Amino acid sequence: MFLDTSRYAKVLAETVVTADGREVTAIRLRPLPPVKGVPRLVMQGDRLDVIADRAYGDGTRAWHIADANTALEAGDLVAEVLAVFDMPVT
């Protein structure tokens, strides 16, 4: 269902019934492990996938950065120039 590199690859799915009686497949919430990171300044034009590719050699690992900052919307981390987020140390 998900790529092996997805943050949801190993998260269990389950069937749930919605309020209107429909059955849907949902992914369980996954706990976020504590991650050590170093502050990184957002520069004009930054994108998490590009940052992840440069740092880890894999742009799909942008979710590691989002998780380290508990961001639900990963793009929010780089939306404001000169904002600071934690860059995970691997």
LUMSEFI-857279 format. One line per 2 residues: number of its first residue (from 1); for each residue x, y, z of N, C-alpha, C. Coordinates in pm, 1 decimal, decimal comma, padded with zeros to 6 digits. Each point is the difference from the previous one (the first is absolute). Example, Ala and Ser with C-alpha at 12.3 -4.5 7.8 and 13.67 -1.06 7.14 Angstrom:
BEGIN
1) 01319,0/-00569,0/00780,0/-00089,0/00119,0/00000,0/00090,0/00120,0/00000,0 | -00035,0/00105,0/-00072,0/00082,0/00119,0/00006,0/-00077,0/00109,0/00073,0
REM end
This chain:
BEGIN
1) 00082,3/-00119,3/00000,0/-00082,3/00119,3/00000,0/00086,8/00125,8/00000,0 | 00111,1/-00001,2/00075,0/00091,8/00113,3/00005,0/00137,9/-00045,0/-00044,9
3) 00080,3/00093,5/-00049,4/00138,9/-00030,7/-00032,8/00073,9/-00041,9/00126,4 | 00102,6/-00080,1/-00014,9/00079,6/-00042,2/00115,0/00063,6/00116,7/00073,2
5) 00025,1/00110,4/-00070,4/00060,8/00117,3/00062,2/-00101,7/00094,8/00062,9 | -00128,5/-00032,0/-00014,0/-00104,8/00084,8/00056,7/-00002,1/-00009,4/00151,8
7) -00036,9/00110,8/00062,8/-00012,0/-00002,1/00146,4/-00114,5/-00089,8/00045,2 | -00086,1/-00038,1/-00090,5/-00114,2/-00084,8/00034,2/00018,9/-00145,6/-00040,6
9) 00116,4/-00035,7/-00051,4/00023,1/-00134,6/-00052,9/-00027,0/-00109,8/00102,2 | 00033,3/00022,7/00123,8/-00014,5/-00104,5/00101,6/-00113,1/00027,7/00098,6
11) -00083,5/00098,6/-00031,2/-00111,9/00033,6/00087,5/-00118,2/-00089,6/-00036,5 | -00063,7/-00054,9/00100,6/-00113,4/-00088,8/-00024,0/-00121,0/00076,0/-00052,4
13) -00070,4/-00063,2/-00092,9/-00125,7/00053,4/-00051,1/-00112,7/-00081,0/00061,5 | -00114,3/00062,6/00013,9/-00116,4/-00071,6/00051,4/-00125,2/00053,2/-00067,0
15) -00102,3/-00081,1/-00000,5/-00127,6/00041,2/-00055,9/-00084,3/00059,5/00111,5 | -00053,3/00117,7/-00027,3/-00085,6/00067,4/00097,3/-00132,1/00035,0/-00067,5
17) -00101,0/00021,3/00081,2/-00132,0/00036,8/-00050,4/-00022,5/00147,1/00030,9 | -00033,5/00077,4/-00102,8/-00024,1/00142,8/00017,9/-00137,8/00022,0/00062,0
19) -00026,8/00124,6/00037,6/-00128,2/00034,3/00063,2/-00118,9/-00032,3/-00090,4 | 00022,5/00006,1/-00131,5/-00111,2/-00030,1/-00092,0/-00004,0/-00147,1/-00042,1
21) 00079,2/-00084,9/00067,3/-00005,5/-00143,4/-00023,1/00093,4/-00055,4/-00106,7 | 00079,6/00083,3/-00063,2/00093,5/-00049,0/-00102,4/00122,2/-00061,9/00066,5
23) 00051,8/-00106,3/-00061,3/00124,5/-00060,4/00046,4/00115,1/00059,4/-00081,4 | 00102,1/00048,2/00070,4/00117,2/00056,2/-00066,7/00125,5/-00056,0/00065,6
25) 00107,4/-00002,2/-00075,9/00128,2/-00041,7/00054,9/00071,4/00123,8/00051,6 | 00048,4/-00007,8/00120,9/00069,9/00112,8/00062,2/00134,2/-00047,2/00053,2
27) 00093,5/00090,9/00003,5/00132,4/-00027,1/00054,3/00001,4/00046,2/00144,7 | 00052,1/-00082,4/00085,9/00009,4/00037,4/00140,9/00098,2/00114,6/00018,2
29) -00021,0/00077,0/00106,1/00098,0/00102,3/00034,3/00129,6/-00069,2/00037,1 | 00109,7/00058,7/-00036,3/00128,1/-00060,7/00033,0/00073,4/00088,9/00098,8
31) 00060,8/-00059,9/00097,9/00075,7/00080,7/00096,6/00125,7/00055,8/-00065,5 | 00033,3/00120,7/00037,7/00121,3/00061,9/-00052,4/00112,4/-00018,7/00100,0
33) 00107,1/-00066,0/-00041,2/00112,6/-00018,4/00091,5/00074,3/00131,5/00018,2 | 00060,5/00020,1/00116,8/00079,9/00120,9/00017,2/00119,4/-00003,3/-00095,4
35) 00031,4/00114,2/-00057,3/00106,8/00009,4/-00098,7/00091,6/00116,0/00037,4 | 00130,9/-00024,1/-00006,9/00095,4/00108,0/00021,1/00015,4/00076,2/-00129,9
37) 00008,5/00131,1/00011,8/00016,1/00080,8/-00118,9/00083,5/00123,6/00026,2 | 00036,7/00065,7/-00107,6/00073,2/00125,5/00008,1/-00082,8/00107,1/-00070,4
39) 00001,3/00122,3/00052,3/-00079,5/00106,2/-00062,7/00045,3/00028,1/-00143,7 | -00098,6/00024,2/-00085,8/00029,6/00035,8/-00139,8/-00087,1/00117,9/-00037,9
41) 00061,3/00098,9/-00060,3/-00068,0/00121,8/-00042,1/-00063,3/-00021,8/-00137,3 | -00123,6/00043,8/-00016,3/-00069,8/-00011,5/-00127,9/00045,3/00113,4/-00091,4
43) 00041,5/-00037,5/-00119,8/00042,7/00097,4/-00100,5/-00105,2/00006,3/-00110,9 | -00000,3/00109,3/-00074,5/-00093,3/00018,3/-00110,9/00007,9/-00119,3/-00095,4
45) -00113,3/-00057,9/-00034,7/-00005,2/-00110,0/-00095,2/00025,1/-00137,9/00058,9 | 00023,7/-00009,5/00131,8/00022,7/-00131,3/00061,2/-00120,8/-00090,5/-00017,0
47) 00028,4/-00128,5/-00023,9/-00102,5/-00104,7/-00005,6/00052,6/-00117,6/00079,2 | -00086,6/-00064,2/00079,1/00044,8/-00110,0/00083,9/00053,1/-00117,8/-00079,9
49) -00058,5/-00028,0/-00115,0/00050,4/-00113,5/-00078,0/00141,2/00025,7/-00050,3 | 00029,5/00122,9/-00038,1/00134,5/00034,6/-00046,3/00097,9/-00002,7/00116,9
51) -00042,0/00053,3/00113,7/00084,0/-00001,6/00120,4/00030,8/-00143,8/00039,2 | -00101,4/-00087,2/-00001,2/00019,7/-00141,1/00035,7/00091,5/-00069,3/-00098,6
53) -00015,1/00031,0/-00128,0/00086,3/-00061,9/-00100,1/00146,0/00039,2/00021,8 | 00023,5/00125,8/00029,9/00137,0/00045,9/00023,2/00057,5/-00058,3/00129,3
55) -00082,7/-00008,9/00103,2/00048,7/-00047,1/00130,1/00010,6/-00151,8/00007,8 | -00096,6/-00070,8/-00059,4/-00007,7/-00145,1/00016,4/00016,2/-00078,0/-00129,8
57) 00004,7/00071,1/-00113,4/00007,1/-00068,3/-00128,4/-00131,8/-00061,2/-00042,4 | -00111,0/00045,6/00061,7/-00132,4/-00055,9/-00028,4/-00105,9/00105,0/00032,4
59) -00058,0/00058,2/-00103,7/-00100,1/00103,9/00018,9/-00126,6/-00046,7/00069,1 | -00029,6/-00131,0/-00009,3/-00121,3/-00049,5/00065,9/00013,8/-00001,7/00152,0
61) 00121,7/00022,5/00048,7/00019,7/00004,6/00145,4/-00035,3/00135,9/00059,4 | -00063,4/00084,6/-00078,3/-00047,4/00128,5/00051,9/-00091,4/-00022,4/00120,0
63) -00067,1/-00113,0/00002,7/-00088,9/-00027,5/00113,1/00076,8/-00015,1/00130,5 | 00127,0/-00039,5/-00004,6/00081,1/-00006,2/00121,9/00014,6/00139,5/00060,6
65) 00016,6/00097,9/-00087,1/00012,1/00137,6/00046,1/-00132,5/00045,8/00059,5 | -00109,5/-00030,0/-00068,5/-00132,1/00038,3/00050,2/-00028,0/-00065,6/00135,3
67) 00031,7/-00128,1/00012,4/-00022,0/-00070,8/00125,9/00081,7/00058,7/00114,2 | 00123,6/00035,5/-00027,3/00086,9/00055,4/00104,0/-00054,9/00131,3/00053,1
69) -00082,4/00064,0/-00079,4/-00058,3/00128,1/00038,5/-00149,3/-00012,2/00029,1 | -00049,3/-00122,8/00004,4/-00141,8/-00032,3/00021,0/-00091,9/00082,2/-00090,4
71) 00040,7/00018,6/-00124,5/-00079,2/00076,4/-00096,1/-00101,6/-00089,3/-00068,8 | -00125,5/00041,4/00003,1/-00102,5/-00073,0/-00073,4/00007,3/00033,5/-00147,8
73) 00029,6/00123,0/-00031,1/00018,4/00045,1/-00137,8/00147,6/00031,9/-00017,4 | 00072,7/-00089,0/-00063,0/00145,2/00014,9/-00011,3/00039,9/00131,4/-00064,0
75) -00074,0/00045,7/-00098,4/00033,1/00124,2/-00069,0/-00003,3/00122,9/00089,7 | -00073,5/-00009,9/00109,6/-00006,4/00113,2/00093,2/00137,2/00031,3/00059,3
77) 00086,9/-00099,3/00008,6/00131,9/00021,3/00059,2/00086,0/00095,8/-00082,0 | -00022,8/00006,3/-00129,7/00081,5/00085,5/-00086,6/-00081,5/00113,4/-00061,8
79) -00118,8/00023,5/00052,4/-00088,5/00101,5/-00056,8/00046,7/00142,2/00028,2 | 00073,1/00019,5/00108,9/00040,8/00134,1/00039,4/00152,7/00012,0/-00001,1
81) 00050,3/00087,0/-00085,5/00144,4/00023,5/-00008,2/00049,4/00051,0/00134,4 | 00113,9/-00050,4/00043,1/00068,3/00029,5/00126,0/-00062,9/-00067,9/00121,4
83) -00102,0/-00083,4/-00024,1/-00049,9/-00083,0/00109,9/00106,0/-00106,0/00028,4 | -00010,0/-00064,6/00114,3/00097,0/-00102,0/00037,9/-00073,3/-00130,3/00029,6
85) 00053,4/-00110,2/-00050,6/-00052,0/-00131,4/00036,4/00117,2/-00089,2/00035,6 | -00027,8/-00114,0/00063,9/00105,1/-00093,9/00036,8/00026,1/-00098,1/-00112,7
87) 00126,0/-00010,6/-00036,5/00042,8/-00094,8/-00102,7/00047,8/-00126,0/00072,5 | -00069,1/-00114,0/-00018,9/00038,1/-00121,6/00070,2/00142,8/-00045,0/-00031,5
89) 00068,2/-00046,7/00101,5/00134,4/-00054,5/-00016,3/-00015,0/-00149,5/-00013,4 | 00052,6/-00056,6/-00109,5/-00013,8/-00144,3/-00021,0/00131,1/-00069,8/00025,2
REM end
